[in-house]
């Protein structure tokens, strides 16, 4: 489908959320109360939104960097931010069409996966038209160029692809597995399969 037929990213985002609302209702235990909460839910289940999900637990972040065994041998990276500020809820985040800077925030515990993954989020302002979103990149030397106010430092740790299976084993010993990250039958099943190398 792409972005053809849409004037800008806001229209794309609104369409995605409208479709998500339409089809997700029968499966929701909690109905989001705001537009940002709808985006949190959609992002958390894999839809592209103007949000980016993070974890406040570095071991869980490492898990996401190495968990896909199909990508063994391919280098990965783990992004770590130290924050000057983190909104305690999405209530403090400006309306999406009034947002000028990237903001970090906790969402309400609207889903058991967000709780298990110790999640928080960044919300990005929409660029003009269909210009690309501003990336979060390592830029500790020149904070004046940053498009976010809440970050003190941002680091990127590279992970050699050859070490991913070893890292997964060590994380499993620490209890960081699909079962703990994705509560429910799918997480349990994937954890059992992983024991057989599948």
C-alpha positions as CSV (number, residue, x, y, z in Angstrom):
1,X,0.0,0.0,0.0
2,X,2.8,2.4,0.9
3,X,2.2,6.1,1.6
4,X,0.8,7.0,-1.8
5,X,-2.6,8.7,-1.5
6,X,-1.7,10.3,1.9
7,X,-0.7,13.9,2.1
8,X,1.7,13.5,5.1
9,X,2.8,11.1,7.9
10,X,0.0,12.3,10.2
11,X,-2.6,11.0,7.7
12,X,-0.7,7.7,7.4
13,X,-0.5,7.4,11.2
14,X,-4.2,8.3,11.6
15,X,-5.2,5.6,9.0
16,X,-3.1,2.9,10.7
17,X,-4.6,3.7,14.1
18,X,-8.2,3.9,12.7
19,X,-7.7,0.4,11.2
20,X,-6.2,-0.9,14.4
21,X,-9.1,0.4,16.5
22,X,-11.6,-1.2,14.0
23,X,-10.1,-4.7,14.2
24,X,-8.5,-4.9,17.6
25,X,-11.5,-4.2,19.8
26,X,-12.6,-7.9,20.4
27,X,-9.1,-8.8,21.6
28,X,-8.5,-5.9,24.0
29,X,-8.7,-6.4,27.8
30,X,-8.2,-2.7,28.2
31,X,-9.6,0.0,25.9
32,X,-7.1,2.8,25.5
33,X,-8.4,6.2,26.7
34,X,-6.3,8.5,24.5
35,X,-4.8,8.7,21.1
36,X,-1.3,8.3,22.5
37,X,-2.4,5.1,24.4
38,X,-3.9,3.7,21.1
39,X,-0.5,4.3,19.5
40,X,1.3,2.6,22.5
41,X,-0.9,-0.5,22.0
42,X,-0.4,-0.5,18.2
43,X,3.4,0.0,18.4
44,X,3.7,-2.7,21.0
45,X,2.0,-5.2,18.7
46,X,4.2,-4.4,15.7
47,X,2.4,-1.6,13.8
48,X,4.5,1.3,12.6
49,X,3.6,4.5,14.5
50,X,5.4,7.7,15.5
51,X,6.5,5.9,18.7
52,X,9.5,3.8,19.4
53,X,9.4,1.4,22.3
54,X,12.3,1.0,24.8
55,X,12.9,-1.0,28.0
56,X,14.2,0.4,31.2
57,X,15.9,-3.0,31.9
58,X,19.2,-3.3,30.0
59,X,19.1,-7.2,30.1
60,X,15.7,-7.1,28.3
61,X,17.1,-4.6,25.8
62,X,20.0,-7.0,25.1
63,X,17.4,-9.8,24.7
64,X,15.7,-7.9,21.9
65,X,19.0,-7.3,20.2
66,X,19.9,-11.0,20.0
67,X,16.6,-13.0,20.3
68,X,16.0,-13.7,16.6
69,X,18.1,-16.9,15.9
70,X,17.5,-16.4,12.1
71,X,19.8,-13.4,12.5
72,X,22.7,-15.2,14.1
73,X,25.9,-14.2,12.4
74,X,24.5,-10.7,11.7
75,X,25.9,-8.0,13.9
76,X,23.4,-6.1,16.1
77,X,23.4,-3.1,18.4
78,X,21.9,-2.0,21.6
79,X,21.1,1.7,22.2
80,X,21.3,3.0,25.7
81,X,20.1,6.4,26.7
82,X,20.6,8.2,30.0
83,X,17.8,10.7,30.5
84,X,17.4,14.1,32.1
85,X,13.7,13.6,32.0
86,X,11.1,10.9,31.5
87,X,7.4,11.8,31.7
88,X,5.6,9.6,34.2
89,X,2.7,9.1,31.9
90,X,1.5,9.9,28.4
91,X,-0.8,12.5,29.9
92,X,2.2,14.9,30.0
93,X,3.1,14.5,26.3
94,X,1.9,17.2,24.0
95,X,-0.8,16.5,21.5
96,X,0.7,14.7,18.5
97,X,0.1,17.6,16.1
98,X,1.6,20.1,18.6
99,X,4.8,18.0,19.3
100,X,8.1,19.7,18.5
101,X,10.7,17.5,20.2
102,X,11.1,13.8,20.8
103,X,9.8,13.0,24.3
104,X,10.4,9.9,26.5
105,X,7.5,8.7,28.6
106,X,6.1,5.8,30.5
107,X,2.7,4.6,29.4
108,X,0.0,3.3,31.7
109,X,0.2,-0.5,32.2
110,X,-2.4,-1.1,29.6
111,X,-1.0,-4.5,28.5
112,X,0.8,-7.3,30.4
113,X,3.6,-7.3,27.8
114,X,4.5,-3.6,28.6
115,X,4.7,-4.6,32.3
116,X,6.8,-7.7,31.6
117,X,9.2,-5.8,29.2
118,X,9.5,-2.8,31.6
119,X,8.6,-0.6,28.7
120,X,8.7,3.1,28.0
121,X,8.4,5.0,24.8
122,X,9.6,7.9,22.7
123,X,7.2,9.8,20.6
124,X,8.5,11.6,17.5
125,X,7.1,14.8,16.0
126,X,5.7,14.4,12.5
127,X,8.1,15.8,9.9
128,X,6.7,18.1,7.2
129,X,5.0,16.2,4.3
130,X,6.6,12.8,3.9
131,X,10.2,13.8,4.8
132,X,11.9,11.1,6.9
133,X,11.5,11.1,10.7
134,X,14.6,12.5,12.6
135,X,16.5,9.5,13.9
136,X,17.9,9.1,17.4
137,X,21.6,8.8,16.7
138,X,24.7,9.0,18.8
139,X,25.6,12.6,18.9
140,X,27.1,13.3,22.3
141,X,29.5,15.9,21.0
142,X,27.0,18.4,19.8
143,X,23.8,18.4,21.9
144,X,22.7,21.6,20.1
145,X,21.8,19.5,17.1
146,X,19.6,17.1,19.0
147,X,15.9,17.0,18.4
148,X,15.2,15.9,21.9
149,X,15.6,17.7,25.3
150,X,15.3,14.7,27.7
151,X,18.5,12.8,26.8
152,X,21.8,13.4,28.6
153,X,23.8,10.8,26.6
154,X,23.1,8.2,24.0
155,X,25.3,5.2,23.3
156,X,25.3,2.5,20.7
157,X,26.9,-0.9,21.8
158,X,27.8,-3.2,18.9
159,X,27.1,-6.9,19.3
160,X,29.0,-9.4,17.1
161,X,26.6,-11.7,15.4
162,X,28.7,-14.8,16.3
163,X,28.1,-14.2,20.0
164,X,24.3,-14.1,19.9
165,X,23.6,-17.7,20.7
166,X,26.0,-17.5,23.7
167,X,24.3,-14.3,24.9
168,X,20.9,-15.9,24.6
169,X,22.0,-18.8,26.8
170,X,23.4,-16.5,29.4
171,X,20.2,-14.4,29.4
172,X,18.2,-17.6,29.8
173,X,20.2,-18.5,32.9
174,X,19.2,-15.1,34.3
175,X,15.6,-15.7,33.5
176,X,15.3,-13.4,30.5
177,X,13.5,-15.6,28.0
178,X,10.5,-15.4,25.6
179,X,8.4,-16.7,28.5
180,X,9.3,-13.8,30.8
181,X,9.2,-11.2,28.1
182,X,6.0,-12.3,26.3
183,X,3.6,-13.5,29.0
184,X,1.2,-16.0,27.6
185,X,1.1,-19.2,25.6
186,X,3.1,-17.8,22.7
187,X,6.0,-16.9,25.0
188,X,5.9,-20.2,26.7
189,X,5.8,-22.1,23.4
190,X,8.8,-20.1,22.0
191,X,10.8,-20.7,25.2
192,X,10.2,-24.4,24.9
193,X,11.1,-24.5,21.2
194,X,14.3,-22.5,21.9
195,X,15.4,-25.3,24.2
196,X,15.5,-27.6,21.1
197,X,17.3,-25.0,19.1
198,X,14.2,-24.1,17.1
